[in-house]
Amino acid sequence: MDNNEINCETPNQTQNEHCTGCPNKDMCREVWAEENKGPLSPAGLVLSSIAAFLLPLICAIIAGSLAQKYMHDNSDKIQIVASLGGLIVGVLIAWPIVQLLKNKFPSEK
């Protein structure tokens, strides 16, 4: 692939006819030159990801399993409703944990 066929997406690429018509051609290099940092440190990002994704999933699995074990009516609908309820509970638990992690593990700017 020739550099003349590529859009000017990174600062290492040469400007071409696509960039000359771009209204943001002057800002392209400035945007790529900025540091790419989020609101969390690497450890905070890992812990927040675990809390945000795995905790609701684990709560949904536990709720579905408990519904299957303790509900006398072995209907799939009850298990689905219990799993959705567990998912919601997991999100409600994870939300303050992620907010706490944002304060505890801020990005070093």
PASEBA-1860 file (N, C-alpha, C; in nm, 3 decimals):
! residues 109
1> MDNNEINC> 0.085/-0.117/0.000/0.000/0.000/0.000/0.090/0.123/0.000 ~ 0.061/0.214/-0.088/0.140/0.335/-0.103/0.091/0.443/-0.008 ~ 0.183/0.528/0.042/0.143/0.636/0.133/0.048/0.734/0.068 ~ 0.047/0.742/-0.063/-0.045/0.834/-0.129/-0.189/0.786/-0.123 ~ -0.210/0.657/-0.095/-0.345/0.602/-0.086/-0.401/0.604/0.055 ~ -0.319/0.634/0.155/-0.359/0.627/0.295/-0.406/0.763/0.342 ~ -0.515/0.766/0.419/-0.555/0.890/0.484/-0.451/0.929/0.586 ~ -0.435/1.054/0.610/-0.336/1.103/0.705/-0.389/1.080/0.846
9> ETPNQTQN> -0.376/0.958/0.897/-0.434/0.922/1.025/-0.332/0.926/1.138 ~ -0.207/0.911/1.108/-0.105/0.914/1.212/0.002/1.017/1.176 ~ 0.074/1.069/1.273/0.172/1.171/1.242/0.288/1.122/1.158 ~ 0.309/0.992/1.147/0.420/0.940/1.069/0.388/0.929/0.920 ~ 0.262/0.940/0.886/0.223/0.929/0.747/0.233/1.065/0.679 ~ 0.261/1.062/0.552/0.273/1.188/0.478/0.134/1.240/0.444 ~ 0.125/1.371/0.430/-0.002/1.430/0.391/-0.021/1.405/0.242 ~ -0.145/1.382/0.203/-0.174/1.355/0.063/-0.298/1.433/0.022
17> EHCTGCPN> -0.354/1.395/-0.091/-0.470/1.470/-0.141/-0.591/1.458/-0.049 ~ -0.600/1.350/0.030/-0.711/1.337/0.124/-0.699/1.440/0.235 ~ -0.578/1.466/0.281/-0.556/1.561/0.390/-0.572/1.706/0.345 ~ -0.543/1.734/0.220/-0.553/1.873/0.175/-0.698/1.921/0.175 ~ -0.792/1.831/0.156/-0.932/1.869/0.156/-0.997/1.857/0.293 ~ -0.924/1.808/0.391/-0.980/1.786/0.525/-0.985/1.919/0.600 ~ -1.099/1.951/0.662/-1.107/2.077/0.737/-1.024/2.074/0.866 ~ -0.985/1.958/0.911/-0.907/1.946/1.036/-0.761/1.910/1.010
25> KDMCREVW> -0.712/1.939/0.890/-0.576/1.895/0.858/-0.470/1.961/0.947 ~ -0.495/2.081/0.996/-0.398/2.148/1.084/-0.402/2.089/1.224 ~ -0.514/2.034/1.265/-0.530/1.981/1.399/-0.488/1.835/1.410 ~ -0.471/1.768/1.299/-0.441/1.625/1.297/-0.315/1.595/1.377 ~ -0.208/1.663/1.349/-0.081/1.638/1.417/-0.089/1.677/1.564 ~ -0.165/1.781/1.597/-0.179/1.822/1.737/-0.251/1.715/1.819 ~ -0.353/1.656/1.762/-0.429/1.554/1.832/-0.343/1.431/1.856 ~ -0.268/1.388/1.757/-0.184/1.269/1.772/-0.064/1.295/1.862
33> AEENKGPL> -0.026/1.421/1.880/0.088/1.453/1.965/0.051/1.453/2.114 ~ -0.078/1.467/2.146/-0.121/1.468/2.285/-0.104/1.330/2.348 ~ -0.078/1.330/2.479/-0.069/1.203/2.550/-0.206/1.139/2.557 ~ -0.209/1.009/2.545/-0.333/0.935/2.548/-0.352/0.876/2.688 ~ -0.408/0.956/2.777/-0.428/0.912/2.916/-0.575/0.921/2.950 ~ -0.622/0.824/3.023/-0.758/0.825/3.071/-0.763/0.868/3.217 ~ -0.877/0.854/3.280/-0.890/0.899/3.419/-0.831/0.803/3.521 ~ -0.783/0.685/3.478/-0.735/0.583/3.573/-0.590/0.544/3.545
41> SPAGLVLS> -0.522/0.503/3.650/-0.389/0.444/3.635/-0.407/0.302/3.580 ~ -0.300/0.237/3.536/-0.315/0.100/3.484/-0.378/0.003/3.584 ~ -0.336/0.011/3.710/-0.395/-0.079/3.811/-0.543/-0.048/3.831 ~ -0.578/0.079/3.833/-0.718/0.118/3.848/-0.802/0.074/3.730 ~ -0.743/0.077/3.610/-0.815/0.033/3.491/-0.846/-0.116/3.497 ~ -0.749/-0.194/3.541/-0.770/-0.339/3.551/-0.878/-0.370/3.656 ~ -0.867/-0.307/3.773/-0.965/-0.332/3.879/-1.104/-0.284/3.840 ~ -1.112/-0.170/3.774/-1.241/-0.119/3.729/-1.303/-0.210/3.624
49> SIAAFLLP> -1.221/-0.263/3.535/-1.272/-0.355/3.434/-1.327/-0.482/3.497 ~ -1.257/-0.532/3.596/-1.305/-0.651/3.667/-1.437/-0.621/3.736 ~ -1.444/-0.507/3.804/-1.567/-0.471/3.876/-1.681/-0.447/3.778 ~ -1.654/-0.378/3.669/-1.763/-0.339/3.578/-1.816/-0.456/3.495 ~ -1.731/-0.551/3.460/-1.775/-0.656/3.370/-1.795/-0.791/3.441 ~ -1.702/-0.828/3.525/-1.712/-0.960/3.586/-1.809/-0.966/3.703 ~ -1.814/-0.861/3.784/-1.903/-0.864/3.900/-2.050/-0.879/3.861 ~ -2.104/-0.802/3.765/-2.243/-0.827/3.724/-2.265/-0.965/3.664
57> LICAIIAG> -2.166/-1.013/3.589/-2.180/-1.146/3.530/-2.182/-1.254/3.637 ~ -2.095/-1.242/3.735/-2.092/-1.338/3.846/-2.222/-1.335/3.924 ~ -2.274/-1.214/3.951/-2.402/-1.202/4.024/-2.516/-1.264/3.945 ~ -2.516/-1.247/3.814/-2.621/-1.306/3.731/-2.614/-1.459/3.734 ~ -2.495/-1.513/3.727/-2.478/-1.659/3.730/-2.522/-1.715/3.866 ~ -2.482/-1.646/3.972/-2.520/-1.693/4.107/-2.672/-1.688/4.124 ~ -2.735/-1.577/4.082/-2.880/-1.564/4.097/-2.953/-1.669/4.014 ~ -2.908/-1.695/3.893/-2.970/-1.798/3.810/-2.955/-1.936/3.870
65> SLAQKYMH> -2.837/-1.963/3.925/-2.813/-2.094/3.989/-2.898/-2.113/4.113 ~ -2.909/-2.007/4.194/-2.992/-2.015/4.314/-3.139/-2.033/4.278 ~ -3.184/-1.965/4.174/-3.324/-1.981/4.132/-3.350/-2.123/4.085 ~ -3.256/-2.179/4.014/-3.273/-2.316/3.966/-3.276/-2.415/4.082 ~ -3.193/-2.389/4.183/-3.182/-2.483/4.294/-3.300/-2.473/4.391 ~ -3.344/-2.351/4.422/-3.442/-2.333/4.530/-3.585/-2.308/4.484 ~ -3.608/-2.277/4.361/-3.744/-2.258/4.313/-3.803/-2.394/4.278 ~ -3.920/-2.419/4.329/-3.983/-2.549/4.307/-4.035/-2.563/4.165
73> DNSDKIQI> -4.072/-2.452/4.107/-4.115/-2.453/3.967/-3.990/-2.439/3.881 ~ -3.946/-2.544/3.816/-3.822/-2.541/3.736/-3.847/-2.481/3.598 ~ -3.906/-2.365/3.598/-3.933/-2.296/3.473/-3.810/-2.216/3.430 ~ -3.786/-2.213/3.302/-3.675/-2.134/3.249/-3.699/-1.985/3.270 ~ -3.826/-1.946/3.272/-3.859/-1.804/3.288/-3.812/-1.752/3.424 ~ -3.828/-1.831/3.527/-3.785/-1.790/3.661/-3.633/-1.775/3.665 ~ -3.564/-1.866/3.603/-3.419/-1.860/3.599/-3.371/-1.738/3.520 ~ -3.437/-1.705/3.412/-3.401/-1.588/3.332/-3.426/-1.460/3.411
81> VASLGGLI> -3.542/-1.453/3.477/-3.574/-1.333/3.557/-3.475/-1.319/3.672 ~ -3.442/-1.428/3.735/-3.345/-1.423/3.845/-3.207/-1.381/3.795 ~ -3.167/-1.430/3.680/-3.039/-1.391/3.622/-3.036/-1.243/3.586 ~ -3.145/-1.194/3.528/-3.152/-1.050/3.498/-3.150/-0.967/3.626 ~ -3.219/-1.014/3.729/-3.215/-0.945/3.858/-3.074/-0.944/3.916 ~ -3.004/-1.057/3.906/-2.866/-1.065/3.953/-2.774/-0.974/3.875 ~ -2.800/-0.962/3.746/-2.721/-0.870/3.662/-2.740/-0.726/3.706 ~ -2.864/-0.689/3.733/-2.893/-0.552/3.780/-2.829/-0.527/3.916
89> VGVLIAWP> -2.840/-0.624/4.005/-2.777/-0.610/4.137/-2.625/-0.596/4.123 ~ -2.566/-0.675/4.034/-2.422/-0.667/4.010/-2.380/-0.531/3.958 ~ -2.460/-0.473/3.869/-2.430/-0.338/3.818/-2.442/-0.235/3.930 ~ -2.545/-0.249/4.013/-2.562/-0.155/4.124/-2.451/-0.166/4.226 ~ -2.395/-0.284/4.242/-2.281/-0.301/4.333/-2.152/-0.248/4.268 ~ -2.137/-0.273/4.137/-2.014/-0.235/4.068/-2.002/-0.083/4.050 ~ -2.115/-0.014/4.034/-2.111/0.131/4.008/-2.034/0.208/4.116 ~ -2.067/0.194/4.245/-1.990/0.269/4.345/-1.846/0.219/4.358
97> IVQLLKNK> -1.823/0.092/4.328/-1.686/0.041/4.335/-1.599/0.107/4.228 ~ -1.652/0.123/4.108/-1.578/0.189/4.001/-1.553/0.335/4.036 ~ -1.654/0.402/4.094/-1.635/0.541/4.134/-1.528/0.553/4.243 ~ -1.527/0.459/4.335/-1.424/0.458/4.440/-1.285/0.435/4.380 ~ -1.277/0.345/4.282/-1.148/0.318/4.218/-1.097/0.439/4.139 ~ -1.189/0.517/4.082/-1.147/0.639/4.012/-1.079/0.736/4.108 ~ -1.129/0.744/4.229/-1.069/0.832/4.328/-0.941/0.773/4.388 ~ -0.938/0.642/4.402/-0.825/0.575/4.466/-0.705/0.560/4.372
105> FPSEK> -0.731/0.538/4.242/-0.625/0.516/4.143/-0.634/0.617/4.030 ~ -0.612/0.746/4.058/-0.620/0.844/3.949/-0.500/0.832/3.855 ~ -0.520/0.880/3.735/-0.412/0.881/3.637/-0.309/0.984/3.677 ~ -0.184/0.954/3.649/-0.075/1.046/3.683/-0.056/1.143/3.567 ~ -0.116/1.260/3.578/-0.107/1.358/3.469/-0.004/1.463/3.500
END
